Amino acid sequence: MNIARRRGMARARVAVARKLAVILHSMWADATEFRFGKEPVHLAA
């Protein structure tokens, strides 16, 4: 909402879409699965 107040709603939408795209691309690149919730994530060390 800070971006929307400063720069307008259109830029805020683009910022959210870009953030989501970056997250999804990184998930796709390393083949991680989406996990909804607050379960602890066990990473392979």
Distance bins in CASP14 RR format, pairs under 12 A and 6 or more apart:
PFRMAT RR
TARGET T0000
AUTHOR 0000-0000-0000
RMODE 2
METHOD distances of the structure
MODEL  1
1 7 0 0 0 0 0 1 0 0 0 0 0
1 8 0 0 0 0 0 1 0 0 0 0 0
1 9 0 0 0 0 1 0 0 0 0 0 0
1 12 1 0 0 1 0 0 0 0 0 0 0
1 13 0 0 0 0 0 1 0 0 0 0 0
1 15 0 0 0 0 0 1 0 0 0 0 0
1 16 0 0 0 0 0 1 0 0 0 0 0
2 8 0 0 0 0 0 1 0 0 0 0 0
2 11 0 0 0 0 0 1 0 0 0 0 0
2 12 0 0 0 0 1 0 0 0 0 0 0
2 15 0 0 0 0 1 0 0 0 0 0 0
3 9 0 0 0 0 1 0 0 0 0 0 0
3 10 0 0 0 0 0 1 0 0 0 0 0
3 11 1 0 0 1 0 0 0 0 0 0 0
3 12 1 0 1 0 0 0 0 0 0 0 0
3 13 0 0 0 0 1 0 0 0 0 0 0
3 14 0 0 0 0 1 0 0 0 0 0 0
3 15 1 0 1 0 0 0 0 0 0 0 0
3 16 0 0 0 0 1 0 0 0 0 0 0
3 18 0 0 0 0 0 1 0 0 0 0 0
3 19 0 0 0 0 0 1 0 0 0 0 0
4 10 0 0 0 0 1 0 0 0 0 0 0
4 11 1 0 0 1 0 0 0 0 0 0 0
4 12 1 1 0 0 0 0 0 0 0 0 0
4 13 0 0 0 0 1 0 0 0 0 0 0
4 14 0 0 0 0 0 1 0 0 0 0 0
4 15 0 0 0 0 1 0 0 0 0 0 0
4 16 0 0 0 0 1 0 0 0 0 0 0
5 11 0 0 0 0 0 1 0 0 0 0 0
5 12 0 0 0 0 1 0 0 0 0 0 0
6 12 0 0 0 0 1 0 0 0 0 0 0
6 15 0 0 0 0 0 1 0 0 0 0 0
7 13 0 0 0 0 0 1 0 0 0 0 0
7 14 0 0 0 0 1 0 0 0 0 0 0
7 15 0 0 0 0 1 0 0 0 0 0 0
8 14 0 0 0 0 0 1 0 0 0 0 0
8 15 0 0 0 0 0 1 0 0 0 0 0
9 15 0 0 0 0 0 1 0 0 0 0 0
9 16 0 0 0 0 0 1 0 0 0 0 0
10 16 0 0 0 0 0 1 0 0 0 0 0
10 17 0 0 0 0 0 1 0 0 0 0 0
11 17 0 0 0 0 0 1 0 0 0 0 0
11 18 0 0 0 0 0 1 0 0 0 0 0
12 18 0 0 0 0 0 1 0 0 0 0 0
12 19 0 0 0 0 0 1 0 0 0 0 0
13 19 0 0 0 0 0 1 0 0 0 0 0
13 20 0 0 0 0 0 1 0 0 0 0 0
14 20 0 0 0 0 0 1 0 0 0 0 0
14 21 0 0 0 0 0 1 0 0 0 0 0
15 21 0 0 0 0 0 1 0 0 0 0 0
15 22 0 0 0 0 0 1 0 0 0 0 0
16 22 0 0 0 0 0 1 0 0 0 0 0
16 23 0 0 0 0 0 1 0 0 0 0 0
17 23 0 0 0 0 0 1 0 0 0 0 0
17 24 0 0 0 0 0 1 0 0 0 0 0
18 24 0 0 0 0 0 1 0 0 0 0 0
18 25 0 0 0 0 0 1 0 0 0 0 0
19 25 0 0 0 0 0 1 0 0 0 0 0
19 26 0 0 0 0 0 1 0 0 0 0 0
20 26 0 0 0 0 0 1 0 0 0 0 0
20 27 0 0 0 0 0 1 0 0 0 0 0
20 34 0 0 0 0 0 1 0 0 0 0 0
21 27 0 0 0 0 0 1 0 0 0 0 0
21 28 0 0 0 0 0 1 0 0 0 0 0
22 28 0 0 0 0 0 1 0 0 0 0 0
22 29 0 0 0 0 0 1 0 0 0 0 0
23 29 0 0 0 0 0 1 0 0 0 0 0
23 30 0 0 0 0 0 1 0 0 0 0 0
23 32 0 0 0 0 0 1 0 0 0 0 0
23 34 0 0 0 0 1 0 0 0 0 0 0
24 30 0 0 0 0 0 1 0 0 0 0 0
24 32 0 0 0 0 0 1 0 0 0 0 0
24 34 0 0 0 0 1 0 0 0 0 0 0
25 32 0 0 0 0 0 1 0 0 0 0 0
26 32 1 0 0 1 0 0 0 0 0 0 0
26 34 0 0 0 0 0 1 0 0 0 0 0
27 33 1 0 0 1 0 0 0 0 0 0 0
27 34 1 0 0 1 0 0 0 0 0 0 0
27 35 0 0 0 0 0 1 0 0 0 0 0
28 34 0 0 0 0 0 1 0 0 0 0 0
30 43 0 0 0 0 0 1 0 0 0 0 0
30 44 0 0 0 0 0 1 0 0 0 0 0
32 41 0 0 0 0 1 0 0 0 0 0 0
32 43 0 0 0 0 0 1 0 0 0 0 0
32 44 0 0 0 0 0 1 0 0 0 0 0
33 41 0 0 0 0 0 1 0 0 0 0 0
34 41 0 0 0 0 0 1 0 0 0 0 0
35 41 1 0 0 1 0 0 0 0 0 0 0
35 42 0 0 0 0 0 1 0 0 0 0 0
END
